[in-house]
Amino acid sequence: MPIYEYGCNACGREFETLVRSGTTPDCPDCHSTDLAKKLSVFATAASGGDPAPMATGCGSCGHPDGPGACAFNR
């Protein structure tokens, strides 16, 4: 079961939830199913066990050139 991040279009709450195949998630606050799936940035470990550096950039996709640099924010 993957964990997805959502933004509720009805009340604006952002949350993450486990989604089983064939189910439709709803907002934990207002129970609306009018949700926008958000693009998640995930962390990985570098070789040797050292933590990988945090993604920097626009905050949505991690593009290093900052806000508006990627197609996600256009």
Helices and strands as residue ranges (DSSP letters): E 3-8, E 14-18, E 35-37, G 47-49, G 71-73
